[in-house]
Amino acid sequence: MPEQTEESAPQRPVVDRKARFKVPASRPSKQPPAERIGNWDEVYHLFDAETAKMEALRCIQCPTAPCQKACPVHNDIPGALWLLEQGDFDGGANVFRQTSELPEMCGRLCPQERLCEGHCVVGKNALPVAIGKLETFVTEWQRANGGGPNTTAAPSTGRSVAVVGSGPAGIAVAERLARQGHAVTIFEAWPTLGGVLRYGIPTFKQNKPAVDRKFGDLAKLGVQFKTNVRVGQDIDWATLRHDYDAVFLGVGASVGTRLGIPGEDAEGVLVATDFLVRSNLPADALPDAMHTPLGHPQRVVVVGGGDTSMDCVRSARRLGAQDVTLIYRRTDAEMQGRIEERTHATEEGVHFEFLAAPVEILVAENGHARGIRCIRMELGPADDTGRRRPEPVPGSEFDIEGDLVIVAIGYGVDAEWGDIDPSLSRDRWDRIVADPETMATNLPGVFAGGDDVNGADLVVTALAGAHTAAAAIDAYLTSLGAK
C-alpha cells in the first residue's frame, strides 16, 4: 500500500484537541509479578469497554496521521480509534483488518513505542495513546462477540498457489490470494501451524487460541494445510513447482546464531528456539527430536539482549528457576528490544549482568554445563550501527554458575535452500534475494517474503512484504490467462 500524503489522507473529524489533551492516559491492568511467574497467561488484561473509549478519546485525529505513516502496513489508526470512542468496536476492528491480517497479534507484539506510538503527537508531552492495546481490545471484543474478518472468497480462478511456511508472511499471502479466488495450500514443516507465532513467542505474550482462530479463518476461505511436510525432504521441490502455478516462500529465519566459544556443545546449552518451544508447548506440538523434557533448571543463564532473550529469561522464571541471569555485552541504553519487556523481566526477578561477554562454557566432569565464564566489557568508539563498540577489559574474567545456558543472540535463515535449489538466489547470509517491488525471486513464479528475505524482523514487516508479494502473485497468475 503506498504511503498516504497529507493531500490524499482521508478527512479527519473536527475535534476539540485542547480538550483531548486534558484526558488522562489509561493503561489496562496486568498480573502482579509474583502471580504471573506462576502461570503462562498473558501479562496484560484487556481494556474494559469504557476505559478503552476514554483512551481512544485521547487521539487528536491529526490531519497528517503520523502514527499511520509509521505503521509498516499503514493501519488507519485515527479512523479505527474514532469508531472505538463512539462505541463502535466492531467497526474499529474492521478498520484494522482492512490493512492487517493479524491485528490481534500486532496489537500485542509490535514495538509500538518506535512505530505508531513513537510518532503519536500526544506522546510529545504525555504518554502516547495506547494504540497497540486498543487494537488488541477491539479485535478481541469482536471475536468474543461473534465477529471476525470477512471470509468470503471470489469465484475460483482455477489457479493454485503453494505457500511454504505458516508464519505471518505465509498467513498474509494465503489470506489475500484466497480472497482473490486462487486455490492456496500452506505447507508447514512443523507439526502445528503458526510458525513464529506459535513456536517462537511465549504464551504470556501471545495466546495460542488467537493463533488457532486465524487458521480457522483461512480454512473458511478454502485454504488447505499440510503439516509435517518439509520441502526438499517430504515433498520434492521440482514437484511442488510443477503442481502449483506459483510458489511463495515464507520459511522465516529460525536458525539460532551460535557463540563460537569453547564448551558450547555441552549438554545443558540450548539455542533460544529449542528452549522456547520446549518450555511453552506440549510435546505433541513439537518434532520428535524435541520431546525430551527440560526438567526443572534452578540456575539459568541467558546470553543476548533482544526480545528473544527476554522471552527466554521470563520463560525460565515460569519454569521455576530461582536464579535467572541475562548477560549482555553493552549497557541497558544500547539494548535493541522493547523497554516494556525488560521492565517485565526485572519485575519478575531476572538479574541483568551488563557489560559482560561470554568467553567459555564451563563444563562439569559428567559433560553437562555448570556455568559460563565471562569477561567485563567497556564501550569504545561507535560501530556502523551508531552504538559504541564493546571492548574487553583484560584480566576481568568472572564466572556465573548455571545448570542451563541459553544462547539468544539472533537468528539466521536456514542454509538448506542451497541444497534444495542451488539456482535460487541468496545473499551471503543465506537470505533469499527478492525484488522489493514484487518480492519475486530469480525463479519464474517463485516469490518470497518475511524473515527469509529481511532477516529476523517484526511480524508487521513480514506482513508488509507479504502484501507486496500477494499483489504481485495475483498479477502473475492473471497474466497466465484462464485455466
C-alpha positions as CSV (number, residue, x, y, z in Angstrom):
1,M,0.0,0.0,0.0
2,P,1.5,3.4,-1.0
3,E,2.2,5.8,1.8
4,Q,-0.5,8.4,2.2
5,T,0.3,12.1,1.7
6,E,-1.4,14.9,3.5
7,E,-3.4,15.6,0.4
8,S,-4.5,12.0,-0.1
9,A,-5.2,11.1,3.5
10,P,-8.9,10.7,4.4
11,Q,-10.6,13.7,6.1
12,R,-10.3,13.5,9.8
13,P,-13.2,14.5,12.1
14,V,-13.1,18.0,13.6
15,V,-12.3,17.6,17.3
16,D,-11.5,19.8,20.3
17,R,-7.8,19.0,20.5
18,K,-7.2,21.1,23.6
19,A,-9.9,19.2,25.5
20,R,-8.5,15.9,24.3
21,F,-5.0,16.7,25.6
22,K,-6.6,17.0,29.1
23,V,-8.0,13.5,29.1
24,P,-5.8,11.4,31.5
25,A,-3.9,8.4,30.0
26,S,-5.1,4.9,30.8
27,R,-3.5,1.5,30.5
28,P,-5.0,-1.9,31.1
29,S,-4.2,-3.7,34.3
30,K,-1.7,-6.5,34.4
31,Q,-1.0,-9.5,36.6
32,P,1.3,-8.8,39.6
33,P,4.8,-10.3,39.1
34,A,4.6,-12.8,41.9
35,E,1.3,-14.1,40.4
36,R,2.3,-14.2,36.8
37,I,5.5,-16.1,37.2
38,G,3.3,-19.0,38.4
39,N,1.4,-19.2,35.1
40,W,1.7,-18.8,31.4
41,D,-1.2,-16.4,31.0
42,E,-0.8,-13.1,29.2
43,V,0.6,-10.4,31.4
44,Y,-1.8,-7.7,30.4
45,H,-5.6,-7.9,30.8
46,L,-7.7,-6.4,28.1
47,F,-9.1,-2.9,28.5
48,D,-12.7,-2.7,29.7
49,A,-15.0,-1.0,27.3
50,E,-15.4,2.3,29.0
51,T,-11.7,2.8,29.7
52,A,-10.9,1.8,26.1
53,K,-13.3,4.5,24.8
54,M,-11.7,7.1,27.1
55,E,-8.2,6.2,26.0
56,A,-9.3,6.4,22.3
57,L,-10.7,9.9,23.1
58,R,-7.1,11.0,23.7
59,C,-6.4,10.6,19.9
60,I,-6.5,14.2,18.5
61,Q,-7.2,12.9,15.0
62,C,-4.1,14.5,13.4
63,P,-4.8,15.5,9.8
64,T,-1.4,14.1,8.7
65,A,-1.7,10.9,10.9
66,P,2.0,10.4,11.6
67,C,1.0,7.2,13.5
68,Q,-0.4,5.7,10.4
69,K,2.6,6.6,8.3
70,A,4.9,5.0,10.9
71,C,3.0,1.7,10.7
72,P,4.6,-0.6,8.1
73,V,1.1,-1.7,6.9
74,H,-0.3,1.8,7.3
75,N,-3.3,1.0,9.5
76,D,-5.8,3.8,9.6
77,I,-5.3,4.3,13.3
78,P,-7.2,7.6,13.7
79,G,-10.1,6.1,11.8
80,A,-10.2,3.0,14.0
81,L,-9.9,5.0,17.2
82,W,-12.7,7.4,16.1
83,L,-15.1,4.5,15.8
84,L,-13.8,3.0,19.0
85,E,-14.5,6.1,21.0
86,Q,-18.1,6.2,19.6
87,G,-18.6,2.7,21.0
88,D,-18.4,1.0,17.5
89,F,-15.9,-1.6,18.5
90,D,-16.8,-3.9,15.6
91,G,-16.3,-1.0,13.1
92,G,-12.9,-0.2,14.7
93,A,-11.8,-3.8,14.5
94,N,-12.8,-3.9,10.8
95,V,-10.7,-0.8,10.1
96,F,-7.6,-2.5,11.5
97,R,-8.5,-5.6,9.5
98,Q,-8.5,-3.7,6.2
99,T,-4.7,-3.4,6.3
100,S,-3.6,-6.2,8.6
101,E,-4.4,-9.9,8.7
102,L,-3.0,-10.2,12.2
103,P,-4.3,-7.2,14.3
104,E,-4.8,-9.4,17.4
105,M,-1.1,-10.3,17.2
106,C,0.3,-7.0,16.1
107,G,-1.5,-5.2,18.9
108,R,0.4,-7.4,21.3
109,L,3.7,-7.9,19.6
110,C,4.6,-4.7,17.6
111,P,7.2,-2.4,19.2
112,Q,4.6,0.4,19.2
113,E,7.0,2.7,21.1
114,R,9.1,3.1,17.9
115,L,6.4,2.7,15.4
116,C,2.9,4.2,15.7
117,E,3.0,5.2,19.4
118,G,6.5,6.6,18.9
119,H,5.1,9.0,16.3
120,C,2.0,9.9,18.3
121,V,1.7,13.7,18.7
122,V,0.0,13.3,22.1
123,G,3.2,11.4,23.2
124,K,5.3,14.5,22.8
125,N,4.0,15.9,26.1
126,A,2.4,12.9,27.8
127,L,2.0,9.2,27.4
128,P,1.2,8.4,23.8
129,V,-2.2,6.9,23.0
130,A,-2.2,3.2,23.8
131,I,-2.7,2.2,20.2
132,G,-1.5,-1.3,20.4
133,K,-3.6,-2.2,23.4
134,L,-6.6,-0.6,21.8
135,E,-6.0,-2.6,18.7
136,T,-6.0,-5.8,20.8
137,F,-9.1,-4.7,22.6
138,V,-11.3,-4.0,19.6
139,T,-10.3,-7.2,17.7
140,E,-10.7,-9.4,20.7
141,W,-14.0,-7.8,21.5
142,Q,-15.1,-8.5,18.0
143,R,-14.1,-12.2,18.3
144,A,-15.8,-12.6,21.7
145,N,-19.0,-11.2,20.2
146,G,-19.2,-13.5,17.2
147,G,-17.4,-11.3,14.7
148,G,-14.1,-11.5,12.8
149,P,-12.6,-11.0,9.4
150,N,-14.6,-11.4,6.2
151,T,-14.1,-15.0,5.0
152,T,-15.9,-14.6,1.6
153,A,-13.7,-15.6,-1.4
154,A,-14.1,-14.6,-5.0
155,P,-15.1,-17.2,-7.6
156,S,-12.4,-19.7,-8.4
157,T,-9.8,-18.6,-10.9
158,G,-8.6,-22.2,-11.5
159,R,-5.1,-21.1,-10.4
160,S,-3.2,-22.6,-7.5
161,V,-0.5,-21.3,-5.1
162,A,1.8,-23.2,-2.7
163,V,2.7,-21.2,0.4
164,V,5.7,-22.7,2.1
165,G,5.6,-21.7,5.8
166,S,2.7,-20.8,8.1
167,G,4.1,-17.8,9.9
168,P,3.0,-14.2,9.5
169,A,4.1,-13.8,5.9
170,G,2.6,-17.1,4.8
171,I,-0.7,-16.3,6.6
172,A,-1.0,-12.9,4.9
173,V,-0.2,-14.2,1.4
174,A,-2.6,-17.1,1.8
175,E,-5.5,-14.9,3.0
176,R,-5.1,-12.3,0.3
177,L,-4.8,-14.8,-2.6
178,A,-7.6,-17.0,-1.3
179,R,-9.9,-13.9,-1.2
180,Q,-9.0,-13.4,-4.9
181,G,-10.3,-16.9,-5.7
182,H,-7.0,-18.7,-6.0
183,A,-6.6,-22.2,-4.5
184,V,-4.0,-21.9,-1.8
185,T,-2.2,-24.7,0.1
186,I,0.1,-24.0,3.0
187,F,3.0,-26.4,3.6
188,E,4.4,-26.4,7.2
189,A,7.4,-28.4,8.3
190,W,6.4,-28.4,12.0
191,P,3.6,-30.5,13.4
192,T,1.3,-27.5,14.0
193,L,0.5,-24.3,12.1
194,G,1.7,-20.9,13.2
195,G,5.4,-20.5,12.6
196,V,6.9,-18.0,14.9
197,L,3.5,-17.0,16.3
198,R,3.2,-20.5,17.8
199,Y,6.8,-21.7,18.2
200,G,8.8,-18.5,18.8
201,I,6.7,-16.3,21.0
202,P,5.7,-17.4,24.5
203,T,2.1,-17.7,25.5
204,F,2.4,-14.9,28.1
205,K,2.9,-12.5,25.2
206,Q,0.7,-14.1,22.5
207,N,-2.1,-16.5,23.5
208,K,-2.4,-19.5,21.2
209,P,-6.2,-19.5,20.8
210,A,-5.8,-16.3,18.8
211,V,-3.4,-18.1,16.5
212,D,-5.8,-21.1,16.2
213,R,-8.6,-18.7,15.2
214,K,-6.6,-17.3,12.4
215,F,-6.2,-20.7,10.7
216,G,-9.9,-21.2,11.2
217,D,-10.5,-18.0,9.2
218,L,-8.2,-19.3,6.4
219,A,-10.0,-22.7,6.4
220,K,-13.3,-20.9,5.8
221,L,-11.6,-19.1,2.8
222,G,-10.8,-22.6,1.4
223,V,-7.1,-22.6,2.3
224,Q,-5.7,-26.2,2.6
225,F,-3.0,-27.1,5.1
226,K,-0.3,-29.8,5.1
227,T,1.8,-30.0,8.3
228,N,4.9,-32.1,9.0
229,V,5.9,-31.6,5.3
230,R,9.3,-30.2,4.7
231,V,10.1,-29.1,1.2
232,G,13.1,-31.0,-0.2
233,Q,12.5,-33.9,2.2
234,D,8.9,-34.8,2.4
235,I,7.9,-33.3,-1.0
236,D,10.2,-32.7,-3.9
237,W,10.8,-29.0,-4.8
238,A,10.5,-29.7,-8.5
239,T,7.2,-31.5,-7.9
240,L,5.9,-28.5,-5.9
241,R,6.8,-26.1,-8.6
242,H,5.2,-28.3,-11.3
243,D,2.0,-28.9,-9.3
244,Y,1.3,-25.3,-8.5
245,D,1.1,-22.2,-10.7
246,A,3.1,-20.1,-8.2
247,V,5.0,-20.6,-5.0
248,F,5.6,-18.3,-2.1
249,L,8.5,-18.9,0.3
250,G,7.8,-17.7,3.8
251,V,10.1,-20.0,5.7
252,G,11.3,-17.4,8.2
253,A,14.6,-17.2,10.0
254,S,14.7,-19.8,12.6
255,V,18.3,-20.9,12.9
256,G,19.8,-19.7,16.1
257,T,23.2,-17.9,15.9
258,R,26.0,-19.7,17.9
259,L,28.5,-18.0,20.2
260,G,31.5,-19.9,18.8
261,I,33.2,-20.4,22.2
262,P,34.7,-23.5,23.9
263,G,32.2,-25.8,25.6
264,E,29.2,-24.6,23.6
265,D,28.3,-28.2,22.5
266,A,28.0,-29.4,26.1
267,E,24.7,-30.9,27.4
268,G,22.7,-28.1,29.0
269,V,23.5,-25.5,26.4
270,L,20.5,-24.6,24.2
271,V,19.7,-22.1,21.4
272,A,16.7,-20.0,22.1
273,T,14.3,-21.7,19.8
274,D,14.9,-25.1,21.3
275,F,14.3,-23.7,24.8
276,L,11.3,-21.7,24.0
277,V,9.3,-24.3,22.1
278,R,10.1,-27.0,24.7
279,S,9.1,-24.7,27.6
280,N,6.0,-23.2,26.0
281,L,4.3,-26.0,24.1
282,P,3.1,-29.6,24.7
283,A,5.2,-32.4,23.3
284,D,2.6,-33.3,20.7
285,A,3.1,-29.9,19.0
286,L,6.8,-30.5,18.7
287,P,9.0,-32.6,16.4
288,D,10.0,-35.9,17.8
289,A,13.6,-34.7,18.4
290,M,12.3,-32.0,20.9
291,H,10.2,-34.3,23.1
292,T,12.9,-34.6,25.8
293,P,11.7,-32.6,28.8
294,L,13.7,-29.6,30.0
295,G,13.5,-30.8,33.6
296,H,13.5,-28.2,36.4
297,P,16.6,-26.0,36.0
298,Q,17.2,-23.8,39.0
299,R,20.0,-21.6,37.7
300,V,19.6,-20.3,34.2
301,V,22.0,-18.1,32.3
302,V,20.8,-16.4,29.0
303,V,23.2,-14.7,26.6
304,G,21.6,-11.9,24.5
305,G,20.0,-8.5,24.5
306,G,16.9,-8.5,22.3
307,D,13.2,-9.5,22.8
308,T,14.0,-13.2,22.3
309,S,16.4,-13.2,25.3
310,M,13.6,-11.5,27.3
311,D,11.3,-14.3,26.3
312,C,13.9,-16.9,27.5
313,V,14.6,-15.3,30.9
314,R,10.9,-14.8,31.6
315,S,10.1,-18.4,30.5
316,A,12.8,-19.7,32.8
317,R,11.2,-18.0,35.7
318,R,7.9,-19.6,34.8
319,L,9.6,-23.0,34.7
320,G,10.5,-22.4,38.4
321,A,14.2,-21.3,38.0
322,Q,15.1,-19.3,41.1
323,D,18.3,-17.7,39.8
324,V,18.0,-16.3,36.2
325,T,20.7,-14.1,34.8
326,L,20.9,-12.3,31.5
327,I,24.3,-11.5,30.1
328,Y,24.6,-8.5,27.7
329,R,27.8,-7.0,26.3
330,R,26.6,-3.4,26.3
331,T,24.5,-1.4,28.7
332,D,20.8,-1.1,29.1
333,A,20.8,2.0,27.0
334,E,22.0,0.1,23.9
335,M,19.6,-2.9,24.2
336,Q,17.6,-3.4,21.0
337,G,14.4,-4.9,22.4
338,R,11.3,-3.4,23.9
339,I,11.6,-1.5,27.2
340,E,8.4,-3.0,28.3
341,E,9.8,-6.5,28.1
342,R,12.9,-5.5,30.1
343,T,10.6,-3.9,32.7
344,H,8.6,-7.1,33.0
345,A,11.7,-9.2,33.3
346,T,13.1,-7.0,36.1
347,E,9.7,-7.2,37.9
348,E,9.8,-10.9,37.6
349,G,13.2,-11.2,39.4
350,V,15.6,-11.5,36.5
351,H,19.2,-10.3,37.2
352,F,20.9,-8.4,34.4
353,E,24.7,-8.6,34.0
354,F,25.6,-5.7,31.7
355,L,28.9,-5.0,30.0
356,A,29.8,-8.7,30.1
357,A,30.5,-11.1,27.2
358,P,30.9,-14.9,27.4
359,V,34.2,-16.5,26.6
360,E,33.7,-20.1,27.6
361,I,31.0,-22.5,28.7
362,L,32.1,-24.2,31.9
363,V,31.6,-28.0,31.7
364,A,31.4,-30.4,34.6
365,E,33.1,-33.9,34.6
366,N,29.8,-35.5,33.5
367,G,29.8,-33.3,30.4
368,H,27.0,-31.1,31.5
369,A,27.3,-27.3,31.5
370,R,27.9,-25.9,35.0
371,G,28.1,-22.3,34.2
372,I,29.7,-19.7,31.9
373,R,32.9,-17.7,32.1
374,C,32.6,-14.0,31.1
375,I,34.8,-11.0,30.6
376,R,34.0,-7.5,31.5
377,M,33.5,-5.0,28.7
378,E,33.8,-1.3,28.2
379,L,32.3,0.8,25.5
380,G,34.7,2.2,22.9
381,P,34.0,4.2,19.7
382,A,30.8,3.8,17.8
383,D,30.4,1.0,15.3
384,D,28.5,1.1,12.0
385,T,25.1,0.9,13.8
386,G,25.9,4.1,15.7
387,R,26.2,2.3,19.0
388,R,29.5,2.3,20.9
389,R,31.5,-0.8,20.3
390,P,32.0,-3.1,23.4
391,E,35.7,-3.9,24.0
392,P,37.0,-6.5,26.5
393,V,38.8,-5.4,29.7
394,P,41.9,-7.6,30.1
395,G,42.1,-9.7,33.2
396,S,38.5,-9.1,34.2
397,E,37.1,-12.7,33.7
398,F,34.5,-13.9,36.1
399,D,32.2,-17.0,36.4
400,I,28.5,-17.4,36.7
401,E,27.1,-20.7,37.8
402,G,24.2,-22.3,35.9
403,D,22.7,-25.7,35.1
404,L,21.2,-24.4,31.9
405,V,22.7,-21.9,29.4
406,I,20.6,-20.4,26.6
407,V,22.1,-18.7,23.6
408,A,19.7,-15.9,22.3
409,I,21.9,-13.7,20.2
410,G,19.9,-13.7,16.9
411,Y,18.5,-15.8,14.1
412,G,19.5,-16.6,10.6
413,V,17.9,-18.2,7.5
414,D,18.4,-21.9,7.1
415,A,21.1,-22.6,4.5
416,E,19.2,-25.7,3.3
417,W,17.8,-23.9,0.3
418,G,21.3,-24.0,-1.1
419,D,20.7,-27.8,-1.4
420,I,17.0,-27.7,-2.2
421,D,17.6,-25.5,-5.2
422,P,21.2,-24.1,-5.7
423,S,19.8,-21.8,-8.5
424,L,17.7,-19.9,-6.1
425,S,19.5,-16.6,-5.5
426,R,20.5,-16.0,-1.9
427,D,22.8,-13.5,-0.3
428,R,25.9,-14.2,1.9
429,W,23.7,-14.6,4.9
430,D,21.6,-17.2,3.1
431,R,18.6,-14.8,2.9
432,I,16.5,-15.2,-0.3
433,V,17.0,-12.4,-2.8
434,A,13.7,-10.9,-3.9
435,D,12.8,-7.8,-5.9
436,P,11.4,-5.3,-3.3
437,E,8.8,-4.1,-5.8
438,T,7.3,-7.5,-6.3
439,M,9.0,-9.9,-3.9
440,A,9.7,-12.1,-7.0
441,T,12.9,-14.3,-6.8
442,N,15.1,-15.1,-9.8
443,L,12.9,-18.3,-10.4
444,P,9.8,-17.8,-12.6
445,G,6.6,-18.0,-10.5
446,V,8.5,-18.1,-7.2
447,F,8.1,-15.3,-4.7
448,A,9.4,-14.8,-1.1
449,G,8.9,-12.5,1.8
450,G,9.2,-12.1,5.6
451,D,12.2,-13.0,7.6
452,D,13.7,-15.3,5.0
453,V,14.2,-12.1,2.9
454,N,14.6,-9.5,5.6
455,G,16.4,-11.5,8.2
456,A,14.9,-11.8,11.7
457,D,12.5,-8.9,12.0
458,L,9.0,-7.9,13.1
459,V,5.6,-9.6,12.5
460,V,4.3,-6.4,10.9
461,T,7.3,-6.0,8.5
462,A,6.6,-9.6,7.4
463,L,3.0,-8.6,6.7
464,A,4.1,-5.6,4.7
465,G,6.3,-7.7,2.4
466,A,3.6,-10.3,2.1
467,H,1.2,-7.6,0.9
468,T,3.6,-6.7,-1.9
469,A,4.1,-10.4,-2.8
470,A,0.4,-11.2,-2.8
471,A,-0.4,-8.4,-5.2
472,A,2.4,-9.5,-7.5
473,I,1.4,-13.1,-7.4
474,D,-2.2,-12.2,-8.2
475,A,-0.9,-10.2,-11.2
476,Y,1.4,-13.0,-12.3
477,L,-1.5,-15.6,-12.1
478,T,-3.7,-13.3,-14.1
479,S,-1.1,-12.9,-16.7
480,L,-1.1,-16.7,-17.3
481,G,-4.7,-16.4,-18.6
482,A,-7.7,-18.6,-17.9
483,K,-7.2,-22.2,-17.0
